Amino acid sequence: MSIDRSSPVPSTIPRNWNRARLIAIGLLSTWVAACGGGSSGTSTAALVAGTPATATATATATVPAPAPAPAPAFEPAPAQATTWKSVKLGGGGYVSGLVFHPTTANLLYARTDVGGAYRWHQPTSAWVPITDGPGFGGGEASFHGVESIAVDPNNDQLVYMAAGMYTSGGNGRLYISSNRGDQWTYVALPFPLGGNNPGRAIGERLMVDPNKPSTLFYGTRTAGLWKSIDSGLTWAQVTSLSSAKLTQDQVNALGMNSAMGVETVVYDTGTKGSGSATQTIYAPIAPDYVLTAGLASNLYKSSNGGASWTPVSVPISGYHIPHMVRAADGMFYVVFTKETGPGAGGPARLYKFDGSNWTLLDSNDSAGYGGVSVSGTGSTTRIALGVTNTWGSFSGQQIIRLSDDAGRNWREIAATMPHTPADAPFWGWPDDIEIDPANRDHILYGHGGGVWETRDASSATPSWNELNDGIEETAVLGLATPPAGATYTVINGMGDIGTWVHTNLATKPTLTPATSWSNGFAADMAWADPQYMATIGVVLGNNTGYGVWSGDGGTTWAKFATYPTGVAENKGGEASIAITARNKAVWAPGNSVPSYTTDNGATWVPTNLPAINTIFPRAYHLVADRKNPNKVYAYDSGAHWWGTPGKVYVSTDGGHTFTLSQGSVAAGLAPNYFANTSLAVNPNAEGELWLADGNAVYRSVDSGATWKKLSHFASIMGSNPWPDVQGATLVALGKAAPGAAYSAAVYVVGVVNGVWGVYLSDDGGATWSRFNDDAHQFGGIGVMAADQNVYGRIYVSGTGRGVLYSN
């Protein structure tokens, strides 16, 4: 993901950079494994519209209010959610792989670790998301973690995508498209994938035989090598290499190194479409699987299409082989690096291999090697090499190395070179690099903030450009929208890159507390004075919680002078904050009793809410009544599906003291995880509350004293005691429809009549219509906020898809 560009980044970043994404999508895989959760798919069936698949489980002071700012102009309200667009940020996440079609110019795919996949669209010079539709809806967030993409060299319409975010989250899926990813079918794979596990830029693990494209091989992390002879519909383990399968205990013992297994598959052929299966195949093997399976080498070769395998003597043992590529003359270029990546540290080596002999071309003891790509043949072979875990652009630095004489001489083509934007960093995990097959001067590499490209690689000073238009791969943790007429549109809290205030949805934001490498959990503003806002989160570099405020609509920021009890100990995304007025807030850290301040954070006083300490992340949802800020509501969701029933507490003194709503107890709110539940107020009516308890929707019109359950929403249940797809996880209220009798439009993310989606009611919940469609499911929706200026506009987070908004 993109990071603060004003400060140098420590070399420790590659170890933890994507930690926040676990929070963003609710896939805390250790919990899923503990609960026995898994994933499943439909065998070779075309996706049925709307049918969800089984889920995987500084000094501060009280500040005066400024003079009111002029209200911005807003576009007229549309009648329906006819289109969806991305709120502009650009890039923002780790592009772990780039795959060119070898013969069709400008046909290029990008895979990401948590945000699905994209296809390059040359006419608009932008990326098009290809994993927002069917097969990526409620309960299917894990399949936005893409581990590998493969194309058929003989058919540029056919593309395969292997998806599954964590090896502990159940088996993966193979998605198949006959129109370049515009539509997909899928099959359930018999092994787990790790699109967001360590080593996720290794590969490609999935490969199509160019001579007999119905034959596919897959190098798995935990179960060795697998083969399909029917275009991916069915799979069998290649036991001639090894029949070993890592147990979950063996995987767990590997810790954060995860399981790497068979790292890629390489066909030794210069032909395609012959009709006969390629006979010579190489399979690089990671050290963990070499040990587990009792193999003799990190590289194996088959001379009979995979029927049998023999070890290949390698010049350096015990290393990973993240990439191995074949030049047109049959020469192989092989990267050896000690660590798994992303941003693998050294030592590292690059060798040339002619099938028998190894020649050392380049070495580095202080950094790793990631991607390697080649163009041409013989003594003039061009080699592009990505150097990982190097940070900063300065003379002598190595980021992208280029050789035009088959590795005899090298020069640096990225560090210190001109680039646009000028303040964007080159570095950040160049773990996959590709030379365009149609233009050897066009070189691209994926990194932690998207894609960089140069189109003049032969120049002595190649110029570089961010190729991120269309890619939005941030993990959004919290969204908050202000009242109508505010100077900003939405506050966006994200994993890794903190909180940003958007004033123009079509341009990159500039207003931020600049908390550097951080997670922004939640934000709120004073409804009668929206220039005053606050946001909370955690700085990842030193793992410390923070809270900051702005009194001028996000232009300037300062830290609260003190923090409530619980902030230092709890750094997870289960937290909330409610602003009742300028300088007055109630803050609920994770696993803690909320506290309030009346002096802009100079002091915090604990409320009388019950303690909710638990081994499972948990916090109160806090919301302030927008018509009467003396009223504050606190919702304890119960922590997990087998926890205590949900409860609502009500304060009438600005969040200082609370009383349990016996009506919420009588309502029988289901216990559920914090991120699968929400509480919202109608900003146009005092005391009107809406609650989603994970399974159903409830409404109160008397400040939480009594609650009515709506009959429309219900979870999809399977064989487990927890839902396969949650029935109602998010609720938000926005501007009412023109002429509507009810004062707000109500939006719910959930399941109606067995179909997951976003639902809209214009009549206070009496009737509902689906608001999104099958083409706009975004891998599930984690957070949502509604606009108070434009009817029909909501802001949602797709899984690793940034913020999207409706028109």
C-alpha positions, 0 to 999 in steps of 0.5 A: 500500500502507499505510505507517507512519502515525507519520511524515510521508511525503516527496513522492517516494513516488509515484515508487517506491512499488510497486517492491517488487512486481516482486520479490514476483511474480518478474516483473522485466520487463526480464529477461523481455524480454531472454529473449524471454518473453511471454504468451499466452492461449486464444482465446475458450475457457472455462477448463479446470479446473486447466489452466495457461496459458502463463507470462510469463516503533541500538545493540545488545547480546547479550540474555539469554533471557526467561522462557518465555511461556505458550502460546496456545490453538489451534483443533483440526486440520481434516482438509482445506483446506476454506476459505481466509481472508486474514490481516487487514491491510486494504487495503495496496495501490493501488486504481487504479480504481473502477467503478460499474454506472450503474443497479444500486445497490451494484454496484461493482468495484475494480481494483488494480495487482498484486492482481487485482479485487474486487466490493463485497458490500453484505450484508456490507459487504465486498469479495469477490475475484473473480480468485482462481480459474481463469485466475489460477494458476501462470504467470499472475501477470501477469494480477493487474495489472488495467488496466481494468474495464468494465460493460454498462449494459444487463446488470448481470451482464456485466463485462469486465476487461483484465489484464496487469501490464507492457507489456514482459511480453507481450500482455494478456488480456480476461476476460469474466464473465456473473455479475459476476466469479464465473467468467471466460472469457478471450481473448488480446488483440493488444496489451500492457497495463500494470496496474502501469506508471506512469499505471495509474489513467488511464482507464477504457481499456475502454468498452462502447457503452451503445447497442450493447453488443456494441461495445467500444473499448480505448485501448491504451498502445502501439498506438492505439485498438482496437475489437471488434464481437463483445463482445470476442472479436476486435479490430481496430485503429482505423486511421482514428485511427492505425495507429501502434504503438510499437516496444519501443525506442520504449517503452524510450526513454520510461523510467519514464514508460512508454507512455500511448497512448490514455488513455480512450474517452468516449461522447457519449450519454444513452441506452442499449440503442437497438440502434444504435451511438453515433456521437459518441465522444471519445478523449483521447490522451497526449503520447507517442502524439501525437508517435509517431503524428504526431497534431494534438491530445491529443483526437480526436472521431468523429461516425460511430461511429469510422469517422473522427476529427478533432482537437479544439482543446484549451485546453492542449496536451502534457498528459495527460487522465487522466479525462473524464466526461460529465454527464447534460446532455451537458456534459463535465468534463475533467482536464488534468495534466502528469504521468502518475501515480500521484500526478501532480505539477502543473500541472493544470487542470479544464475544462468542455467543451460540445462546442465551448467550454472553460471553466476551472473550477479550476487548480493549479500545485503539485499534479496532478489525478487523478480527477473524477466528476459528478452532476446537471445544469446549474448544480447539477452536483456535481463531485468532484475528486481532487488528487494528490501532496499529502501530509498533512491540514491546514488549507488542504491540498487532497485532495478538492475538491467543487463543487455549482454546476458548478465556480464554487465549491469546498470541501475535503471531506477534509483535516482532516475526521473519519475512521476510523481516526483515524490513517490518512492521507487522502492517497496518490494519489486518482487515481480518484474516484467519486460513487455514481450511486445516492447523490450523498452517497456518494463514494469514492476509491481510493488507495495504501492501499485505498479511502476513502468518505464518505456525507455529502458534503453536510455541512460536515464530511463524515466518512470511513471506510476501505472496506477490509474484504476487500481485501488487496493487499500484496506478500508477500516472506517468511513464517516460522512458529515452533515450536508454542506460540510467542506469535505465529503467523507473521512476514510480510515485505512490500513497501513496508510492511515486516515484521509479527508476527501474533498474531491472524490476524483482527485487524490486527497491531501488532508491527513493527520500524517500519522505515517505508517498507520491504521486508521480505525474510526472517525467522527465529527461534531454534527452541528460543527463538522469542522471539528473531527477526530480519528483514532488508530495505531502507528504501526512502526512503533505499535502505539495507539493514537488519537488526533483531532482537527478543528478546521475540517482536516487542514491541520491536526494535533494529537490529544494530550492524553489518551483513555485507559486501554488505548496503549494495550489494545491496538486492534481495529475493534474501537470507536469514537463518538463526537458530541460537540467541539472538544467533547468526545467518547472513545471506546478502545478495544477490550476496554471501558469507554472514556469521555473528554470535555476538554479536547483530550486534556483529560479522560474520565471512564464511563460506567459502562461494564468491562468487556475484556475478552481474549477475542477482540471486542469493543463498544460501537459508539454513536452520538444522537445527531439531533440531541448530542446529550444522547450517546448510544453504546452497543456491545455486540457480544464479541463472537457468535458464541458470546454473550447476547448483544446489548445497547446502553443509553446515555442522556448526559453526553456519554458520561453515564449509561443505562442498559436498555432492557428493551435491547435485552428483550429483543434477543440480539444475537452475539456477533463479532464487532466487524459484523455488526453496526449501530447507526442513528437517523440524523434527522430524527432524535432517538431513532436508531438502527442496528445490525446484529450480524443476523438481522436488523432492528429499529428503535424510535424511542432512544433505544428503550424498545426495539423492533426486529425487521423480518426481511434479513436473515443469515444463510446457515449451513452445517455449522452453528455460525452463518455461512453468510451473515444476514445483516452486518452494516446499516447506514442512513443518508439523504432521503429520496425526493418526496419520501415520507421517511426522513432518511434513506436506509441502507443495509448490507445483508441477505434478503431471500437468500441473496446477499447484497446492499439493500435500500429502504425509502419507507423506514424499513417497510419495503426493501429493494436491492441497491447493488447488482451482481456485477458490483459485489467487490469481494464483500463489503466491510464498512459503509457510510451514506451521503447526506447531500446526495440521495442514492450515494453510499460509500463502501469498502470492498475487500482490498478495493478501497472506497467505492461510491454509488451514483 
